[in-house]
Amino acid sequence: MALEEYDDYEQEQIIKDWLRQNWFTIFAGIALGIGGLWGYAEWQNSQVAQSHEAAIEYQQLLTALNDQSPDDAAKLIARYDEQYGVNYYAMKAHMALADRWLADNQIEQAIAEYQTVVNAKTNKPIAELVRLRLARLYVANGNYEAAREQLSMVQSSAYETVVEEIKGDIFVAEDTLAKAQDAYQLALLSGEGYSGKALLEMKLADVKVSE
């Protein structure tokens, strides 16, 4: 089964969902920041320096991901995790490594990389994005219950289209085509602006033909 990932759509939903969840924090941060600006500056400078160092190391990781084998890149990422923790850059590195594993058709290794990101207790939008990718991989791997488990933990309405599409893929794999049709139709109804709409319509048409 082919793996479809709609990165632009998913990332757009991350931004929208994050803004919805964090508008109060943003507003409060601005208000509090006015009063505590000077006391905050020294701490912020130290954080910026550490973040800059982590960013430089991350660029080196990207080079390793492109130039070295996935096994060697995994060792470098493990050392990065140990030094900086599973921060934003590390999560991007693990997700990039997952792509490398997938290019080699190593689904289990890709699952392990995505699971590392989930286990890091990252913010909800990124965690849900990764759970969607895990669900797709579990479907491709024939582990439908694990795919359903990941989907059950994706609660954001922004991802409803993708969730229903993957549910439809599971139903197709289980040869329950009536349920697959319902899932694909629901995905289309909730999928305004979805970059995978054309493929979704093809899936729905295939299910109807197979009835």
N, C-alpha and C positions, 0 to 999 in steps of 0.2 A: 504493500500500500504506500502510495506517495505521501510525503509529509508536506503540509501546506502551512506556512507561517506568514502572517500578514503584519509585518513589523510596524509599518507606518501607522496602520489603524490602531494597533495595540498601544503603541507609544503615545498616540494622541489621546487615547482613553486614560492612560496613566496621568498625563498632565491635567486633564479635566477633572479626574477623580480626586487627585491630590489637592487641587484648588478648592473643590467642594468641601473636602474634609478639613482643610487647614486654614480657611479664611479667617477664623477668629484668632488663631495663633499668629497669623501674619499681622493682623490689625493690632493685637496686643503687643506684639514684638516691636512694632513701630512706636507705639505709645510709650512703652517702657524704655525703649532704646533712647528716646530723647532725654530722659532723666538720668540714665545710667551710662551714657556714652563714654565718658572719660574713664570710668572704672573698668569698663568692658574692653577698652582699646588694647591694653597690655596683654590681657588673656587672648584676645582675638589674634594679635600679632604672632603669638606662639603657636596658635592653632593653624594659622595660615602657613607658617614656616613648615610645620609638620605635614600639612596637607600638600604643600608644594613638593616636598621630598617624596611623599607617597605617589604624587602624580608623575614625577620623573621616573620612579621605579616602575610605575604602570606602563609608561611608554616603552621601557625596556622589555617588559613582559609581552607587549604586543609584538615587538620585533621577534622575540623568542617564539611566539605562537606562529608567526609567519615562516620563520627560518628553521625551526627545530621540529622534531617529531612530537606528537601529542604527549607521549610518555615523558620526554624531557621537559616539555613546557609545564606539565602537571607538577613536576618536582619544583620548578621555579615558583609556581603559584603557591605551592604549599609553604615554601620559605617566606613568601610575601605575606601569606595569612598569619604566619607565626610572628612576623615582625610588626605588622600593622593591624592585625585582626581582619575579619571579613568586612572591610569597609566598602564604600561605593565602587572604588576602582577594582577591588578584588572581585566583587560580584560581577562586574563587567568582564573581567578576565575569565572567571569561571564560565560565564555564558558564551564567551568567544571560544573557549576550549571545547564546550559542548558542541558548537558548530563544527569544529575540527573533527571531533569524534564522529559526528553524523556524516561528514564528508567521506569518512572511511567506513561508513555503515556500522559503526560501533554504538548501537543504541544503548546498551547497558551502561557504558562509560559516560555517555551524554546524560543519561538519567542521573547518574551519581553527581555530575557537576551541577545540574539544576537543583538536586536535592541539597547540596551544600549551601546554595543561595537561600533556599527555603528555611533550612535549619539555622541560618544566621539571624533569623527573626527580623528580616528587613521590613521596610514600610509596606503597608497593605497593597498599594497599587503594583509595586514591583513583584511582591510575593504572588499576587494573583496572576500577573503576566506569566511568571515562571510556572505556576500550577497549570495554566492552560497549555504551555509547551510540554509539561510532563504528561498531561492527559493525552495529548496527541501522540507522544512517544509510546505510552502504554497501549493505546489503541493499535498502533503499528506493530507492537510487540505481542498483541493478543491478550494482554492483561486488562480485561475490560472492567473488572471490579476496582482495580487500582485507578483506572482512568475515572471512573465514577466518583471515587473517593476524592480525587483532586478537584473535580468539578464541583462537588458539594461544598468545598471551602472557598469557592469564588462567589462572593456575595454582591459585588458591585453591579448595578444595573447597566453600567457602560459596557460590560462584557457579556450581556445576555445573548447577543447574536452568536458570538463565538462559542459560548457554552452550549447553546441549542444545536449549533452545527456539529459539534463534537459528539453530542448525544446522538444525533442522527447517524453519524459515522459508526457509533457503537451498535446501534440498532441494525444498520446494514450488515455489519460484520456478524451479528447474531441472527441474521435472516428474519428479522421482525420488521418487514418493510412498511407496514401501516404506521407503526410507531415512528419509523424513520421519516416518513412523509410528514407526519405531524410536526416533528422536531424541525425539519428543514423549513416548513412553511412558517412556523413560529419565528425561526431565525430571520427569514426574509421580512416578516412583518416588523421586527424590532431592529432591522439592520440598515437604517438610513445612513448613507455615507460609507457603508462597509466596502472596503476595497476588494473583498473576496466575493462580492455579490454575483458576478458572472459565473464563477465556479459553483457557488451555492445553488444557483438556478439550474446548472447542469446536473448537479447531484439530485435535485428534486425531480427533474425530468427523467433521469435514469430510474429512480425508484418507481415513478408512475408507470413507465414502460414495463417494468418487471412485475407489476401487479398481476 
